[in-house]
Amino acid sequence: MTNMRRASPLSATVLLTLFATGCASTPCKIKAATANVDLKACRTICVKAATAADGVVVPTNVLSQATNSVASRLQASGKFDAVYTHPCPAGEKAAHVVMLYTSYRPGSRIQRWLLIGTGTADLKMNVQLADEGEEQVLGQGNVHEFWGWGGLLGASRGIEEMQDTACKHVAEGIVEACTAR
């Protein structure tokens, strides 16, 4: 009986730790690069094609989807004078959105279904707002999505849903940074 009592708090601690670390989602907070940068002056946005950091393999269709998703969400917000995907029309002065995947691991729904902590999915992206010539970073932020639940819950969400959430966070972060009063 004594062993059972000692095992219970330990088991509870392990389960609580697994429960708390099964997923993570961080909103993208775009912060001005320097104090003299006014992100509210960014009224026209040009979303560049998303890219992957060296050594990070991201399917081409995922990069294209991220670019289009962020651009359409920014357009739908109604907060900007114009939103384009790169290249911008000639003569248009715009702040450029630069997205760089620093981690992309799709994981496995089947592995997550079988055992919590296996087959975890992970997606990290650095986001920058840069001036027209991309010579000066106006603002930057990060987004991170992690999914590692087990059982049916773990199998219910894949990298596709994480990608959609990440793009939503990027667009919301840009809207907040460029329109907050």
C-alpha positions in Angstrom: 0.0 0.0 0.0 2.9 2.4 0.8 4.3 1.9 -2.7 1.0 2.8 -4.3 0.8 6.0 -2.4 4.3 7.1 -3.5 3.5 6.1 -7.1 0.3 8.2 -7.3 1.9 11.6 -6.9 4.6 10.6 -9.3 2.1 9.3 -11.8 0.0 12.4 -11.4 3.1 14.6 -12.0 4.0 12.7 -15.2 0.5 12.8 -16.5 0.2 16.5 -15.7 3.5 17.3 -17.5 2.4 15.3 -20.6 -1.0 17.0 -20.5 0.5 20.5 -20.2 3.1 19.9 -23.0 0.9 18.2 -25.5 0.4 21.4 -27.6 1.6 24.9 -27.9 0.6 27.8 -30.0 2.2 31.2 -29.8 0.6 34.3 -31.3 2.9 36.3 -33.6 3.7 39.6 -32.0 5.4 41.9 -34.5 7.6 44.4 -32.6 9.2 47.5 -34.2 12.9 46.9 -34.9 13.8 50.3 -33.5 12.1 53.1 -31.6 12.0 55.4 -34.6 10.0 53.0 -36.7 6.3 53.7 -37.0 4.6 50.5 -38.1 1.3 52.3 -38.4 2.7 54.0 -41.5 2.5 50.6 -43.3 -0.7 51.1 -45.3 0.3 48.9 -48.3 1.6 45.4 -47.8 3.4 43.1 -50.2 3.7 39.5 -49.0 6.8 37.8 -50.4 7.0 34.1 -51.1 7.6 32.2 -47.9 11.0 30.5 -47.8 12.7 27.8 -45.6 16.0 28.2 -43.7 19.0 26.2 -44.8 18.5 22.6 -43.8 14.7 22.9 -43.3 12.7 21.0 -45.8 9.3 22.5 -46.5 7.2 21.3 -49.5 6.8 24.0 -52.2 3.0 23.8 -52.0 3.1 24.6 -48.2 5.3 27.7 -48.9 2.9 28.9 -51.6 -0.1 28.2 -49.3 1.4 30.2 -46.5 2.1 33.2 -48.8 -1.5 33.1 -50.2 -3.1 32.5 -46.8 -1.4 35.4 -45.1 -2.1 37.7 -48.1 -5.8 36.8 -48.2 -6.2 37.2 -44.4 -4.5 40.7 -44.5 -6.8 41.6 -47.5 -9.9 40.4 -45.7 -9.0 42.4 -42.6 -9.8 45.6 -44.5 -7.2 47.4 -42.5 -4.8 48.2 -45.4 -5.0 50.3 -48.5 -3.7 47.4 -50.6 -2.3 44.0 -50.1 -0.2 42.3 -52.9 1.8 39.1 -53.2 5.3 39.6 -54.5 6.2 41.2 -56.8 4.3 44.5 -56.1 3.2 46.6 -59.0 5.9 49.0 -60.3 6.1 52.2 -58.3 4.1 50.9 -55.4 5.7 51.7 -52.0 4.9 48.8 -49.6 6.1 47.2 -46.5 7.2 43.6 -47.4 6.2 40.6 -45.3 9.1 38.1 -45.2 8.3 34.7 -43.8 11.1 32.2 -43.1 10.4 28.7 -41.8 13.0 27.7 -39.2 11.4 24.4 -38.4 8.9 22.2 -40.2 8.3 18.7 -38.9 4.9 17.2 -40.0 5.1 14.3 -37.5 2.7 11.4 -37.7 -0.9 11.3 -36.8 -0.7 7.5 -36.4 2.2 7.6 -34.0 0.4 10.3 -31.9 -2.7 8.2 -31.9 -0.7 5.2 -30.5 1.4 7.0 -27.9 1.6 10.6 -26.5 4.9 12.3 -27.2 5.7 10.2 -30.4 5.1 11.6 -33.9 5.0 15.2 -32.6 4.5 17.9 -35.2 6.4 21.2 -35.0 6.3 24.4 -37.1 8.3 27.6 -36.4 8.4 30.7 -38.6 10.3 34.0 -38.3 8.3 37.0 -39.7 9.7 40.3 -40.7 8.3 43.5 -42.1 10.9 45.2 -44.2 10.9 48.4 -46.2 10.5 48.4 -50.0 14.1 47.6 -50.8 14.3 45.2 -47.8 17.3 47.2 -46.6 15.8 48.0 -43.3 13.8 45.7 -41.0 10.8 47.6 -39.7 9.5 45.0 -37.4 9.8 41.3 -36.6 8.2 38.4 -34.7 7.9 34.7 -34.5 5.2 32.0 -34.5 5.5 28.5 -33.1 3.0 25.6 -33.4 3.6 22.3 -31.6 1.3 19.3 -31.4 2.1 16.1 -29.4 -1.1 14.9 -27.8 -1.8 11.2 -27.9 -4.9 9.1 -28.7 -7.7 10.3 -30.8 -7.0 13.9 -29.9 -3.4 13.7 -31.1 -4.5 12.1 -34.4 -7.2 14.7 -34.9 -4.8 17.6 -35.8 -2.1 17.6 -38.3 0.5 19.9 -39.8 -2.2 21.3 -42.2 -4.2 22.7 -39.3 -1.1 23.9 -37.6 -0.1 25.7 -40.8 -3.5 27.4 -41.0 -3.2 28.5 -37.4 0.3 29.8 -37.9 -0.8 31.9 -41.0 -3.7 33.2 -39.0 -1.3 34.3 -36.2 1.0 35.9 -38.7 -1.8 37.9 -40.3 -3.2 38.9 -36.9 0.2 40.0 -35.7 0.8 42.2 -38.7 -2.7 43.7 -38.5 -2.2 44.4 -34.8 1.3 46.0 -35.2 0.3 48.1 -38.2 -3.1 49.3 -37.0 -3.0 49.4 -33.2 -3.6 52.9 -31.9 
